[in-house]
Amino acid sequence: MDPATIPQRAQTLQVLRLMGPFEPILMLSGDDEGYGSRWTLSGEQVQPAIARFLMESGFIASIGKTEFGAIKLALTEKGSEFRERGLAWWTKLNFLEKLKVTLLG
């Protein structure tokens, strides 16, 4: 995958890191296109570009709804592999490279 297609790589990796195998993103339905108007992870908002990227790439998928109607999105097998590759890539970066990725996307 071309790194340029990944929105805000450091933030995307942080979302994947926080999700792990057990923490889903909650999608609060909002529009008719199947994309929620708001996504949250552990109570914090996930940027729409990141959530859409993960959904459209097949890295997260619906695993049901909460009792309040929010859709739960969990990592797929493809998403878990993407997460592991991302974590391995991040550990290989030095401090300045991590800073550059964090600031410039």
C-alpha positions as CSV (number, residue, x, y, z in Angstrom):
1,M,0.0,0.0,0.0
2,D,1.2,3.5,-0.9
3,P,1.9,5.4,2.3
4,A,0.5,8.5,0.7
5,T,-3.0,7.0,0.7
6,I,-3.0,6.6,4.4
7,P,-4.5,9.7,6.1
8,Q,-2.5,11.1,8.9
9,R,-0.3,8.0,9.3
10,A,0.6,8.6,13.0
11,Q,-3.0,9.1,14.0
12,T,-4.2,6.2,12.0
13,L,-1.6,4.0,13.6
14,Q,-2.6,5.3,17.0
15,V,-6.3,4.3,16.3
16,L,-5.2,0.8,15.3
17,R,-3.0,0.6,18.3
18,L,-5.8,1.5,20.6
19,M,-8.3,-0.8,18.9
20,G,-6.2,-3.9,19.4
21,P,-8.2,-7.1,19.3
22,F,-10.9,-6.0,21.8
23,E,-11.8,-2.3,21.5
24,P,-14.2,-1.5,18.7
25,I,-14.8,1.9,17.1
26,L,-18.4,3.0,17.5
27,M,-20.1,4.6,14.5
28,L,-23.0,6.8,15.3
29,S,-25.2,6.8,12.3
30,G,-25.7,10.0,10.6
31,D,-26.2,10.0,6.8
32,D,-27.6,7.8,4.0
33,E,-24.4,6.7,2.5
34,G,-23.6,4.2,5.2
35,Y,-20.9,6.4,6.8
36,G,-21.7,7.7,10.3
37,S,-21.4,11.3,11.0
38,R,-19.2,10.5,14.1
39,W,-16.9,7.7,15.1
40,T,-15.5,7.2,18.6
41,L,-12.9,5.0,20.2
42,S,-12.7,4.8,24.0
43,G,-14.8,7.9,24.2
44,E,-12.5,10.0,21.9
45,Q,-13.5,11.0,18.4
46,V,-11.9,9.3,15.5
47,Q,-11.2,11.6,12.5
48,P,-13.7,10.9,9.7
49,A,-11.0,10.5,7.1
50,I,-9.3,7.8,9.2
51,A,-12.5,6.0,9.9
52,R,-13.5,6.1,6.2
53,F,-10.1,4.9,5.1
54,L,-10.2,2.0,7.5
55,M,-13.7,1.0,6.4
56,E,-13.1,1.4,2.6
57,S,-9.9,-0.6,2.8
58,G,-11.5,-3.4,4.6
59,F,-9.5,-3.0,7.8
60,I,-12.5,-2.7,10.0
61,A,-16.0,-4.2,9.7
62,S,-19.3,-4.1,11.6
63,I,-19.7,-6.7,14.3
64,G,-23.2,-5.6,15.4
65,K,-24.8,-2.8,17.3
66,T,-24.8,-1.5,20.8
67,E,-28.0,-1.3,22.9
68,F,-28.2,2.4,21.8
69,G,-27.9,1.7,18.1
70,A,-24.3,2.6,17.5
71,I,-22.5,0.3,15.1
72,K,-19.5,-1.5,16.5
73,L,-16.6,-1.7,14.1
74,A,-13.7,-4.2,14.8
75,L,-10.5,-5.0,13.1
76,T,-10.7,-7.6,10.4
77,E,-8.0,-10.2,9.8
78,K,-6.7,-7.8,7.0
79,G,-6.8,-5.0,9.6
80,S,-4.9,-6.9,12.2
81,E,-2.2,-7.6,9.6
82,F,-2.1,-4.0,8.6
83,R,-1.8,-3.0,12.3
84,E,1.1,-5.4,12.9
85,R,2.9,-4.1,9.8
86,G,2.3,-0.5,10.9
87,L,3.6,-1.2,14.4
88,A,6.7,-2.8,13.0
89,W,7.3,0.1,10.6
90,W,6.9,2.6,13.5
91,T,9.5,0.9,15.7
92,K,12.1,1.1,12.9
93,L,11.8,4.9,12.7
94,N,14.1,7.1,14.6
95,F,13.0,10.1,16.6
96,L,13.2,12.7,13.8
97,E,11.4,10.4,11.4
98,K,8.6,9.8,13.9
99,L,8.4,13.6,14.5
100,K,8.1,14.3,10.8
101,V,5.4,11.7,10.3
102,T,3.5,13.0,13.3
103,L,3.7,16.6,12.1
104,L,3.3,16.2,8.4
105,G,1.1,13.1,8.2
